[in-house]
Amino acid sequence: MKNIFLKFAYCASLLLIMHSVSPAQWIQTNGPYGSTVYTLAVSGTNIFAGTYYGVFLSTNNGTSWTEVNSGLTDRYVYALTVSGNNIFAGTGGDGVFLTTDNGTSWTEVNNGLTDRYVYAFAVSGNNIFAGTGGGGVFLTTDNGLNWTKVNNGLTNTIVYSLTLSGNNIFAGTYGGVFLTTDNGSNWTEINNGLTSMDVRSLAVSGINIFAGTWGGGVFLSTNNGTSWTAVNNGLTNTDVHALCISGTNIFAGTNGGVFLSTNNGTIWTKVNNGLTYDIIWSLAVSGTNIFAGTATGGVFLSTNNGTSWTEINNGLINTYIKSFAISGTNLFAGTNGGVFISTNNGTSWVKVNNGLKNTNINSIAVSDTNIFAGTNGGVFLSTNNGSSWTQVNNGLTNRQVNAFAILGNNIFAGTDGGVFLSTNNGSSWSRVNKGFRDYHIRSLVISGTNIFAGTYYGVFLSTDNGSNWIEVNNGITDYFTLSLAVSGTNIFVSTFEGGVFLSTNNGTSWRQVNEGLTNTRVNAFAVLDTNIFAATGSGVFLLTNNGTSWTQINEGLTNTRVNALTISGKDIFAGTGYGGVWRRSLPEMIICFNEIPSDFHLEQNYPNPFNPNTKIRWQSPIDSWQTLKIYDVLGNEVAILVNEYSPAGNYEVEFQSSVNGHQLASGIYFYKLQAGSYSQTKKMILLR
């Protein structure tokens, strides 16, 4: 067929970084809520949560939370303690911080603290003890202004927990339990009967000392540690991160949820009703309220001694975002705590985990009305926007799913065991790995009918739906790939040490494009026409018009650990590490902007009637295989204008009324668009 061409209806856009001429900034969306809560502390009616995104405060028993991080230069908070009006935070590298105003402002108090990894606190009058990740125990008597190391006799200096019993101070370490009776001047090892030396938690109830260990469960001493006895009857998970006492009740937080003992550990009962995340890292008591901090699900509250639990994460924006997917106006975020959906551009998020047996979401993909989630436990499918999920792993021999790519009816899953293909929406999978030198698939991307796979051994290309793969690494200096992206005929790959490489010839050769990229480890890309956005541990960078120089665009982005990017409508979204989702307006950065559509639409051709040429425009909100065909009134196929896989966008084709050199007769014709599951037919008139 002659004289037929296809083009994007996007503007030939020029993106300008509007540092000096535009107030465009990133803003944090309202969620998703939850994720990692490493420590909890109670001060009167205030509950403090130490997370991987700093400290959050609740003044209403967890009904709502507020971020209180001003002055806190290290957001990894592993320990919290209360001493009068003073709150101390122990961090993962910057030491101890002090607030005297309930977190409104924090001050670093590290003089003399030679180990800045602080995992535990204990308070005894004016004495505050800090347990560190290799430096042992430190003591301050002046609210942190000065610290002194007090390690005499402490033969293991990795200190996970501290607790008090009268004048006795106990330290739980990687090498068992140690006791001091003189404020740390001397320590004695007290491990008789302790068969697991990795002591993660300690608690005191009267004369009873409880030690929670990694792998060995709970041990009890009734004689100040002179001897220990294992008390694990009913404790079906023996990795004990946390212990707390509420009256005569003892709670243990484990890798299998919360357990309760009412008889000093003689018998344990699992109390997990309503607890949708079962890795418990912290516990705290406030009156009759028990708070549980989880590894990926935020905070839960029980008001009835663990009989039931309620999630209380409103305002706790601490999620680790790993992936995005767009389905119409729905934005899906894959996190380490499951899938969240926003139907209003991030104004609110709803967790949609029903049926999702593994909630560590590495990747999400959309195929028509089907949503696929790739997890550490295989693939899950939702046909109702995440309201429910079904595991679809038949034939999937490797369940570590890192990436997806969709080409027509073909769903490709990249795993640690290579690429798998499903032609029936996940009902069954077959391995398609011929030609790979490495089976660890980190990323997949489609360019026309070509499939590119990023592995630990570089980039591989398949031109036959995965039946065969060839290595295409010429010019790539680092083969450990992280992510892939396509912009027109340009293929981008990011690597672990070598930065970003560009190929303009389907991988036959590559050249490095790192100028301006101050962090060359790109976790993900997003593409808008010829403009490439890169997510890094130092924020977001932009390469305009497939150019050679990157520009950082971090205005307003206070969490620069960016793992994922996506574009929806007029906005770009950034998924961060423990800081939730951020949004920035594209029109504020783009002089000539044409947004990605939110729904399908096939326009009437123009002009109509026509002679000899007419234009047909349409829009697709999803990446899909698209066909546009012309038929006569008898239903005979006259011409194929489009037949290829195309990204979401706006399109235009010009149809000339000659086919293979023959002029079409005047009359009525029909043009039919098929894009994914969408199909639409319209009438046009050729009038000579």
N, C-alpha and C positions, 0 to 999 in steps of 0.2 A: 504494500500500500504506500502511496506517495503523499507528500505534502501534509503529513499529520505530525504534530508535535505536542509534547506534554511539558508543562512547566508548573512550578510552585507559584501560587498566587501570593505568596509572602512578598513583602517589600524586599527589594535588594537592600536589606536593612543595614544601617550603620549604627552600631551600638557605641555610645559614648559613655565613658565613666564620668559621672556628673559630680565629681568631688567638689568643684567650686561653683557649679551653676545649678545644682539640684539638691534638695534635702533628702533624697532617697536614702532610706535606712532599712536595715533588717529589724523586724519586731518579732518577739517571741509569741507564738500562738498559745492558746489556752490549753496546753497539754502536749501530748498525752500525759496522764498522771501515773505515778507509781514508781516502780523499779527498785533500785538497791538502797536498803536502809541498814547501815552497818551497826549503828549504835543508837540507843534511846536514853534520855535522861529526863527526870521529873523535878521541877522546881515549883512547889506550891501548886497552882492551877495551870502552870505552863508545862507543856510537853515539847521537848526538843528532839529532833531527829537528825542524826548525822548521816549524810549520804555521800555519794560520789559527785554530787553537785553542791556540796556545802551543807549548811545548817538550815533547817526549816523549823518554824515555831507554830504550835497550836495553842490557843488560849481557851479552846472549847472542847477539850477531850477528843481532838482529832476530826471534828466536823469540818474544819477548814485549816489549811496550812499557809504560812507566808514565808517566803525566802528571806533569811536574815544573814546576809553574807558581806555586808560592807566592811572592808578592811581585811577580809579573809582571803589571803593570796593563794592559799592551797585549798581546793574544794574537796579533796579526798579526806573525809573526816571519819576516822576510825574509832575515836573515843570521845566521850563527853562526861563531865562530872560537875556537880554543884557544890559550892562551898559558900554558904551564906547567900549574899547577893551576887556572887561571882560564878560565872559559868566558864569552864575551861574546855577547849576543843583540842584534841590531839589529831594531827594530820599525817598524811603519808609522804612527808618530805620536807615540810616547812616548820615542823615542830609544834609548839603549843601556842594557842591564841586565847586571849582573855576578853570577855565582855562583862561589863558591870551594868549594862542597860538592856538585858534580855535579848542580846543579839543585834541591837540597832547598830552597834559598831564593835569591831574587834581590833585588838592590839596584839602584836606578836610579842611573846614573853619567853625568850629563849636563851638568855645569858647563862652560859655554863652548860647548856644542853648540847652535848656533842653528838648525840644521835637524834635526828629529827623525824624518825619514823616512830610515832607514839601510838601504841595499841591499847593502853589501859591506864586507868587512874584509880587511886584510892585516897580518901580524905580522912585524916585523924586530927581533929582539932585544927590547929594552924598549919599542920603538916600536910602537904599534898605530895603524893608519890606518883611518878609517871613510869610506866613500863614501856620499854622501847623494843625496836625490832632487831637489836644486836648490841646495843650499848648497855643493856641491863636496866637497873632501876635508878631513877634520879629523884631527889628530894628538894622541895622548896618550902621555906618557912615564911616567905614574904610575898605570897600570892603570885609567884612566878617571876618576880624580878630577878632572882638568882636561883640557879639550880646546882646541886652537888651530886656527883655520882656516889651511890651507896651500894657497892657490889661485893664487899668482902665476904667470901664464902659462896657467892652466887656463881656456880660453875657453868651454868647455861644462861646466856644473856639475851636470848630471844624470849621476851616476856609478853604473853598474850592476855593475862588476866591478873588482877589484884583484888584482894578483899581483906576485911578486918574482922577480928573477933576479940573484943576487949583490947588489950595492949598488943595482941598478936597480929602480925601482918603476913598474909600468905601470898606467894607469887606463883602463878601457874605458868610454866615455861615449856619450851620444846624438849626439855630434859627433866620434866617432872615438877613436883611441888617443892618450894623452899619456904622456910619460916624465919622471920626475925621477931625478936621480942624487945629490941632496942632501937626501933625506928630506922632500921636498915644498916646500922653499924656493922652487924654481923648476921649472916644468913646460914641456915643449916638445911641440908637436903633431907626431906622426909618422904621417902618413896617406898617404904616397906609395904608390900602388898599391892602396889600400884603397877599393874601389868602393861598399861599404856602410858608412855611418858609424854605424849603430846597433849598438854593440858590447855584447853581453849577457854574454859570458864570455871569460875568458883562462886560458891554461895554459902552463906552461914545461916543456920536456923538453930538458935540456942547453942547447945554444945556440939551440934552436928555440923561438920564441914563437908560440903559436897564438891567434887571435882568432876567436871565434864571434859571428856577426852575425845580425841579424834580416833575413831575406830574401836575404842575400848569401852564406850558407854560412860556410865556414871559410877563414881567411887565415893564411899562414905567413910569418914573418920569421926569417931566419937571421943578421941583423945588428943586433939590438937595436932593430928597428923602423924602421931607415933606409929599408927598402922592404918591401913586402908582395906576396905572390902568392896568388891564389885556388887552393885545393887541394880541389876538390869532386867529383872523379871518383868516381861511385858514390853520392854523397850526394844522394839523391832528395828530401830535404826540407832546405831551406836556412834554416829558422828555427831557429837554434841557441841554446838557452837555457843549456846547460851543457857544460863540457869537463873531463875528468880524465885523469890519466896513471897507468898501472900498468905499470912497467917500460918496455918498448919499445912498449906498446900505448897508443893514444890513443882515448878514447871520447868521442863527441859525443851529447848529449841534445837531441833536436829535437821538432818537432811531429809527426814521423812515426816516433818511437821512438828506439832507440839504434843508433848506427853505430860500427864499429870500424875503425881503421886501424893496420896493423902496420909501415907504411913512411912515417911522418911525413906522412900525408895524401895521398900519391900516389894511393892507392886506398882507398875506403871500402866496407865491407860492412855491410848491415843485419843486426843480431843481436837479433831480437825474439821468438824462440821462447819462449812462455810469458808474454810481456809483453802482458797483456790491455788495457792502457791505453797509448796511444802518444804522449801529450804529456808529455815529460820535462822537469821543471823543475830537477832537481838531480842531481848524481852525487857519489859519494864512494868512496874506496878504503881498505880495511882489510886489509892483508896480501894474500891472494889473493881476497878478497871484494870484489865491486863492488856498490854500493848505488845504486839509481835511485829518486828521488822523483818521483812523477807529479802531474799536475794534478788528477786526480779519483780515482785508484785506490790511493793510499797508497804504500808502499815495496815494491820488488822486489829480490831478491838473486840474483846470479850468482856461482857458485864456479868457473866454467870459462870466464872471459873472454867472457861474453856468449853462449856457445853455447846456454844455456838459463837461464830466469829462474823464480823462485818468489816468489809473493806472501807477504809476511811482515808482516801487519797486526794480529796478535793484541794487543789492548789499545789500539790506535791509534784511539781514538774521536774522530774529527775530521770526520765526514761532514756534508754539507750536505743537510738533509732538506727536500724541496719539497712532498711530498704523501703522503697515506695512503689506504688502502682496507682494508675489513674483509670477509672471506669466512669465515663461521662462526667458528672459533677461530683462524683465520689472520690475522695482521696484516701488511700489505704497506706498505713504506716506499719511496717514490720519491725518489731522490737524484740529485746531479750525477754519480754514478758507477754508476748503474743501479738495479735493484730488489733489495730485501732482504726476506726473509720471516722472521717469528718465529711459531713455533707454541706458544710457552710464555710469552706475555705479556712478551716482551722479555728474558727470561733469556738467550737466545742468538739470534743472527741469522745467516741464511745468504744469501749472494749468489746470485741466480737470474737470470743474464744470458745464458744460452745462446740464441743466435739474435737477441739484442737488438743490432742494428747501431748504434743510437744510444743512449747510456747517460745522456743528460741528460734525466731524467724530470720533466716538468712536472706531470703529473696521472695518477692511476690511478682506475679505476672497475671495479666488479664487477657483472656481469649473470648471475645464476644461477651456473654453474660457469665462466663466461668472465671472464678478467681482461684489461682493456684498459689499455695504457700509452701516454700521450700524450707525445711527444718532440719535439725539434727536427727530427727526420727522419720525422715522421708517426706513425701508429698501429701498435702491435704488439699481438698477441693471444696469450694463453696459455690453453689449455684444461686444463692440468695443474698449476695452482698455481705457475706460473713455471718449471717444470722446463725448458720450451722455449718459445720465442716465434717467431711468424710475422708478418712485416710485412703489413699489410692496408691498402694505400693506393690501391686502384683507385678512381679518381674523385676522390680527395682532392687537389685542385689546389694547396692551401696546406698545407705539411708542418709548420708551426709550431703544434703542438697544445697549447693552454693549459688546456683544461677539458673535462670530460665531463658529460653528464646522461643518465639512462636513464629512459624512460617506456614500460613494457611491453616490447615487442619493438623499440622504437625507441631507437637509440643516437645521441645528439647529440654532436658534437665541435666545440668552440669553438676557432677558429684565428685567425691574423692576417689571414685572408682570409674571415672570416665563419663561419657555422654550416654544418656538413655533417651529413647524416642517413644512417644505415644502418639498414635493416630486416632485414638478414641477417647480423648479427654481424660486420660489417666487411668482408664479401666485396666490397661495392661501396658507394660513397658518392655522394650527390647534394647539391648546394649548395642551401640553403634560406634565402635572404637578402632576400627581398622586404620592403622597408620600412626596412631599416637605413640610418642616416645615417653609421655608422662600422663598418668590418668587423673591427676589432681586438677580439676577444672575449676578455675576461679571466676571466669566470666564467659558469657556468650553474647553474640550480637549478630544481627541479620543485616546484610547489604544486598538488596535485590534477591537473587536466589542463592547467594553465597552465605555460608555460616562460618563465623570466626569463633574460635575457642582460645581463651587465654589460660595457660597452664603454668606449672612450675618450670617447664622447659620451653617457654616461649609461646608463639602464636601458631595455631594450626587452622587450615582452611578446608572446608568441604563444599563441593559444588553439586553434590548428589544426595542431599538430605541426610548426610552423615554416614552414608555407606562407606566412604573413603575419606581419609584426612591426609593432607600434606603439610609439612612444616614450612612456614613462611617467615623466616627470622632474619633475612639478609639486612644488615644494618642495625639490628637491635643488639645492644651491648650487654643488656641484663635480661636474662630469660625468665626471671621470676615475675610473672605478670599479676596485676591487680584488677584492672578494669579495661573495658573496651567501649568505644563509641563510634557511631557512623554519622557523618555529615555529608550528604550527597555522595560523591565518589571518594571521599576522604575517610580513611580509617584511622582512629587514634587508639593507642594502647599505652597504659601506664604500667611502670615496672617498679619493683621494690627499691632498687638503688639507682637505676638509670634515668628515672623521670619519664617523660612522655615522648613517644615516637609517633610519627605520621607517615602513612602510606597513601599515595595517590593512585596506586596501580594494583589494588586488591592484594596487597601484601608481598608483591614481588620484591619490593625494596622499601626500606624505612629510613627516615632521618629524624634526628632528635630535635624537639621543639621545647626547650626549657627556659628560654630567655624570659626573665622576670618572675619565674616560678621559684619563690624563695623556699618553698617546701615541695620537693619533687616527688613525694610519695602520694600519688593521687588515688583516693579510695573509690571515687565514682565520678562519672561525667553526667552532664545534662546538655542537650543540644537544642538550640533554637535556630533553624536554618543554618547559616554559616557561622554561628556564634557558639563557642564551646565553653561551658562552665565546668570547673574542676573543684572537687571537694577534697580538702587536705586537712591535716592536723593543725594547720595554721590558717584555716578559714577557706574562703571561696576565691577562686581566681577566674578570670575571663580572658578568652582569646577571641578577638573579633575578626570576622570575615576570613576565617581559616588562616589567620596571619601567623606571625613568627614570635610575637611578644605577648606575655601574659600580664594582666593587671590585677592586683588584689582589690577585692570589693567587699570589705568587711565592716563598713560603716554600721555601727549599732549592734554588731554581732559579738556579744560578750562571751559566748562559748564558741571557740574556734576549732573544736574537735569535730569536724564535719565528716560524716560517714556516707551520706546519701544525698542526692539531689533529684528533684523532678520539677517539671513545669506544668502548670495547670491554669488554663485561661490566661489571665494577665499577670500571674504571679509565679515566682520561682520559690520553691520550698527547700530548706536545708534541714536534714536530720542530723542531730548532733549526738555526741557521746555524753549521756546523762544530763542533757539540757533540753530534751524535747525537740519540737519542730519550730523552725523559724521561717518567716515569710518576708519576701521583698517584692515590691511592685516593679514589673518590667517596663511599663510605659514611662516610669520616672527615669529609667536609664536608657531608653531606646527612643531615638528621634522618630523613626518610622517603624511602628510596631503593628503586627498583625497577630492577634492572639490565637492560640490553639482552640478550635471550636469545642463546645461542650456537647454537641449532638450531631447526628447525621442530617445532611440536607442536600438534595439534588435540585439545582435551579433550572428554570426554563431556559432553553437555549436562546441566544440573542445574536443576530436578529432572527426573528421568526415571523413570517416565512423568510427564507434566505435564498440567496443565489450570488456567488457559488459557495461562499464560506459561512460558517456559523461557529460560535463559541459555546462550550458547555462548561459550566462551573459546578463544583460540588465541594462538600466538606466532610471530613471524617474525624471523629474525636479519638479514634484508637489506631494503633499500628495494625495493619491487616493486609491481606491479599485483596487487591482491588481489580475489578474488571469493568470496562465500559465498552458495550457493544451496540452496533446499529443493526436494526432489523427492518425488513419491508413489511407491508400490510399482510403478507401471507405467512409471516413468521420466519422467513429465511434470513439467516445471518448474512449481513452485507459487509460489515467491517468490524474489526477489533481495534479499538482506539487505545485501550489500556489493558494490560494483563501482567501485573507485577505486585510485589510486596512493597507497601509504602507506609511511611510513618503518618501519625495523626497530622492533619493540616488542611489547608485550603488549596484546591487544585483547579486548573483550567486546561482545557484541550480545545484546539481549533480543528474542526472537521471540514475538509474540502470535498466537494461532491464529485470526486472522481476516484474510482477504485481500480487499481492495477491498470491505469491508463484509460479506463472506460468511464464516460460520463453517466452519472445516474439520471434516471428519468424523473421528471416532475412527479410529485405525489406526496403521500403521507408516509413518514418513516417513524420509527420508535427508537429511542436510546435507553438502554437499561444499565444501571449501576448496581454492581454487587460488591459490597465491602464488608467482609466478615459475614455476620448473619443479616446484615441490612441489605434490602433489595428494593429498588424503586425504578419505575419505568415512566417515561414521559413521551409525548407526541411532538413531532416537529414536521414542518412542511417545506419541501423543496419546490420553489416556483420559478421556473425558467422563463 
